[in-house]
Amino acid sequence: MESSVTSRMSWYQQFITEDESPVTQTLMTSPALNTTAQKPFDFGPVFRSIIIVIGVVGIFANGLVLSALAASKEIKKELFNVLFVNQMSFDLYSSVMLVITFFIKMFPIHLSGTLGYWLCVLLYGETILWIGLNGSMLNMAAITVERYVKIVFLVWYKNRFRPWMVYYVLGLILVVCLCFQEALNKQNRDLHQDI
């Protein structure tokens, strides 16, 4: 039994092929009446262009803040600034990767071989972008915890908090980002192999 969509399409196709009237053909091929001949507007390039503009603004903004922090002599006095500089670095990296990833998606290239596979995984799969975005989120969580401990447990913070703890957390953030992204990539590879 045919579905109603199939039967309507076949009736429409029969109507076009059986009727040879010039008036009917003109009406059916008129751009104003024939909406099936027009392609819908593709928002993909517009969306990607907007994302690239956001990335460029992020590059300039984070670069400006990072250069201002680097020029400051007081940055080395407080331990919190290490976390803040790391946050700006993750955001700058994410902005650069956002521009690169979406620019390559706007102008796709043919990829083949081992190098093509890795470029596909890293750039088209947005792996290299999400490492920075996840690192930025985890670093923001570390800043939040550090500020919370400093405010709520002030005595413990002054007596027990050491600089190595911050550097340990920074290394842990990077390792967790890489492992998390690799786990997601492995899951995606397994899923595509099953298909």
N, C-alpha and C positions, 0 to 999 in steps of 0.2 A: 504494500500500500504506500502510495506516495504521500509525502508531507505536503501541507498546504503551501509552503514556500516554494517547493520544487514544482508543484502543479501550477502555481501562478507564474513562475519564471518560464516554464515551458509554454504556457498559454501566451505570455508576452512575446516570447521568441517566435511562436507560430504566427502571431498577429503581424509581427514585423515582416516575416518572410513571405507570408501569403498575400498581404495587401501591397500591391504595387502602385498605389495611388500616389502621385507626386505631392499632393497636398498633405497626406498623412505622413509621408516620409519627411517633408519639410518640418511639420509640426513636431514629429518625434525626434528629429535631430537638432532642433533649435536649442541653443545653449540656455535660454531662459526657462524652457520647459523640461529639458532633460537633465535632471539633477544627478543621475547615475553616472554620467560621463565626466562630471567634475570631481576632481580629487579633493578630499578634505585638506584643510591647511595643516601642514606639519609643524608642530610647535617645538620639535626637537632642536633645530638649529637656533631658534630664539632662546630657548631654555639654556642651551649650552653657552651661548654668547653672554647671557646674563650671569651665569656661573663664572665665566672667565673674568668678567668685569668685577664681580665680587672678590675673586681671587687676587686680581691686580690691586684692588683697594686694600685687601688684607696684607699684601706684600709691602705696600708703602706704609701702612699704619704700623704694622708690627716691626718693620725695619726702622722706622722713626723712633719708636719706643725703645727698641733694643739698642740703637746707637746712642740715644740719650742716656740709657742706663750704663752703657759702656764708657761714656765720657765722664760720668759722675765718679768722684773719688769716694763718696760715702757708700757706694754699693758694697764694698768689701767689709764694711763694719757690721752689718747685720746678716744673720744666717737666713732670714726669710727671703732676702734678695736672691739667694741662690735658686730657691724654688720659683721665684718670680721670673728670673732670667730664663730658667728652663721652660717655663710656661710660654714666654714670648718666643723662644726658639722653636718649640713644638708648633706654635701657631704660625710662625713664619714658614717653617718647613711644610706645614699643611697647605698654606696658601700657594706656595710655589708648586707643590704637587697637584693642587686643584687646577691651576692654570695649565700645567703640562698635560695632565690626564684628559681634561675636557677639550684642549686644543687638538690633541691626537684623535679624540673621538669625532671632532668636527671634520677633520681631514684624514680619514683612515688610510692606512698603508697596508700592503700585502705582507704578511708575515709567514715565514716558513722556516723549518729546521728547528734546531735547539734554541738558537737565539730568538727566533720568532715566537717559540712557545713561551719563553721566559718574559719576553716583552709583552706578550698577550696576558700572561698571568699578572705581571706587575702593573702594567699601564691600563690595558683594557678592562682587566678585572678589578682595578682600583685598589689593589693590595698595598701599593706603595703610598697611596693617599690615606688609607684607613689606618695604617701604622701610626702616622702622625696624628690623626684625629683621635684615635683611642689613647695615644700617649698624652694628648692634651687633656682629655677627660680624666684620666687617672692622675695626672699632675695636679689638676684642679681639685680633685678629691684629697690629695696629699696636702695641698695648701690649706684646705678647709680643716682637715684633722689637726694640722700644726697650729693653726690659729685657735681652734677650739681648745686644744691642750694648753696653749699659752694663756688663754683667758680663764678657763675654768680651773685648771690645776697649776696655778702660777708658781707655787712653792716647788712642786715636783719639777716643773719646767726649768726653773732656775738652778735647781740642785742636780738634776739628773740628765737633762737634755744635752746631747753632745753633737758636734758637727758631723761625726761619722754616721749618725742616724739619718741625717738628711741625704748624704751621699749614697748610703745604702738604699734608701727609698728611691732615689733617682735611677740607680742601676736596676732595681727591682721593677720599676715602671717600664723601662726599656725591654727587659727580658719578658715580662708579662705581655707587652704589646706584640712582640715578635712571635711568642708562642701561641697567643690567642689568634693572631691572624693566620699563622700556619695551620692551626687546627681548623679554622673556617675554610681555608683553601683546600685542605685534605678532604673535608666533607664535600665541598663542591666538586672536586675531582672524582670522588667516589660516586657521587650522584650522576655526573655526566657519563661515567663509564657504564653505569647501569642502564642508561637510556639507549 
